[in-house]
């Protein structure tokens, strides 16, 4: 199979032996694989793959057809369209994934949309619904709302019945985020006056945290899932106590299979029906064939995009 390989901080496309599925695993012929911030961090040597995953093949989400099944598979069969979150190895023509980490691809999604769906919508749903308990009528703040997780979070917040405020640095992208369901879209330094917020989804990191705490409603919750702009800040505990607020941190990649499977089942129950009804969608900013992976990563790193960058395999 052909696959993307990271070596000495550089990307290459190489031939590797085809993987074989083990017990409970599917061999998926990958048609599309979304890029995520973790891939860029891994390229820079700052986010190694979890134990047991391919150490030098990036990729956290895939969509494709089941090529073969290992012993013990019960749900999917060869030829089924599936999408999945993986710990690594997704940017390849073939990928082995446990059956429980897979979801069926809704008929309304094409391959690039399906390839850009699993990681961001599972992350957003887990953070907003499972961890923060976002409820109808609450006020949600989404930072970095033009990216993959951000666009998913804005749509899920609107679907829940929350009022959504979003921060977007690039002024050209704000109208697109508003069209996804954000009631208010502002520059990153203008959000405090739009609060108070019941839930804050932090995708940027430390620079926002002091203002996040100041803008919390009573009983407000902050969930941190991205720290690209910095990971350390000074916290005024008195402000957090006055709001009776809570701060949670979360990652998805390193979780054990059982937790990932539970998160995926939540997405199947609550989000896939919204996809089928076309109430949420996967904005795809650009697609690149596997052999143009350098261009795909450069486009991702450049920013100024609405939604996902996706690699495709013929």
C-alpha positions, 0 to 999 in steps of 0.5 A, spaced: 500 500 500 501 507 499 502 511 505 504 518 508 510 517 512 513 522 517 521 521 517 526 527 520 520 532 520 518 531 513 513 528 509 513 522 504 509 517 500 512 510 501 510 503 499 509 499 505 506 492 506 498 491 506 496 490 513 492 484 515 486 485 520 486 481 527 480 479 531 474 484 531 478 488 526 476 491 519 481 492 513 478 499 510 480 501 503 481 508 505 477 513 500 478 519 504 482 521 510 481 528 514 487 532 516 487 535 524 491 539 528 494 533 531 497 531 524 501 537 524 504 536 531 506 529 530 510 532 524 513 537 528 515 532 533 510 534 538 505 529 538 507 521 538 502 516 536 499 512 542 503 505 543 500 500 538 499 505 533 503 506 527 509 510 529 510 514 523 504 514 519 499 520 521 492 520 520 486 520 525 480 519 521 478 515 515 472 513 511 472 508 506 470 501 504 471 494 508 476 490 504 476 484 509 474 482 516 478 479 521 475 473 526 469 476 530 467 481 526 459 482 527 457 488 524 460 490 518 462 486 511 466 487 505 463 493 501 460 496 507 461 504 507 464 506 514 468 511 517 472 511 523 477 515 528 484 511 529 490 512 533 494 513 527 495 510 520 489 513 517 493 517 511 494 510 507 491 506 502 489 501 507 488 502 514 486 497 520 481 499 525 477 495 530 470 494 528 467 498 534 471 504 532 467 505 526 460 508 524 456 507 517 457 512 512 450 516 511 448 516 504 448 523 504 455 524 505 461 523 499 467 521 500 471 527 502 465 529 507 465 522 510 473 523 511 473 529 514 467 527 519 469 522 525 474 526 529 471 533 529 464 531 530 466 526 535 470 531 539 465 536 539 460 532 541 464 529 546 466 535 549 459 539 548 454 534 550 458 528 554 462 533 558 459 540 558 452 537 558 450 543 554 443 544 554 437 548 550 437 555 552 444 555 554 449 560 551 455 557 548 462 560 546 466 556 541 473 559 539 477 558 533 470 556 530 472 556 522 476 550 523 474 542 523 472 542 530 469 549 531 464 548 525 462 541 528 461 545 535 457 551 532 452 546 528 451 541 534 450 547 539 445 550 534 442 543 533 441 542 541 438 549 541 443 553 545 445 560 543 452 560 539 457 565 539 463 564 535 470 567 535 473 567 528 480 571 526 479 571 519 474 576 517 472 573 511 470 567 514 465 569 519 459 569 514 460 562 513 460 560 520 454 564 521 451 560 516 452 554 520 448 556 526 452 561 530 448 567 532 454 572 533 461 571 530 466 576 533 474 577 533 478 573 538 478 579 542 471 581 542 468 576 545 468 578 553 462 583 552 458 578 548 457 573 555 456 571 560 457 564 557 454 557 560 459 553 556 466 555 553 469 550 548 476 552 548 480 550 541 486 556 541 489 555 548 492 559 554 491 566 551 483 566 551 483 563 558 483 569 563 478 572 559 474 565 558 473 565 566 471 572 566 466 571 561 463 565 565 456 565 567 454 562 574 455 555 573 459 555 567 463 550 564 470 551 560 472 545 556 479 545 553 481 541 547 486 545 543 492 549 545 495 551 539 497 558 541 499 556 548 498 551 554 500 555 560 496 561 563 495 564 570 489 563 573 485 567 578 482 562 582 477 567 586 474 569 579 473 561 578 470 560 585 465 567 584 462 564 578 462 557 581 465 555 574 469 548 572 475 547 567 475 541 564 481 538 559 480 533 554 483 529 548 480 523 544 486 520 541 489 516 546 483 514 549 482 506 550 478 503 545 472 502 550 471 509 551 472 511 543 467 506 542 462 509 547 463 516 544 462 513 537 455 510 539 453 517 542 455 520 535 451 515 531 445 516 536 445 523 536 449 526 530 448 521 524 440 523 524 442 530 523 447 529 518 441 524 514 436 530 515 441 535 512 441 539 519 449 539 520 454 538 514 461 537 513 464 543 510 470 541 506 475 547 504 480 543 499 482 536 497 488 533 495 490 526 492 495 522 497 501 524 493 500 531 494 500 531 501 506 536 502 501 541 499 495 539 503 499 540 510 501 547 507 494 549 506 492 546 513 498 550 516 496 556 513 489 557 516 484 562 513 480 556 511 472 554 513 472 547 515 476 541 513 482 539 509 482 532 506 487 527 503 483 522 498 485 516 495 483 513 488 
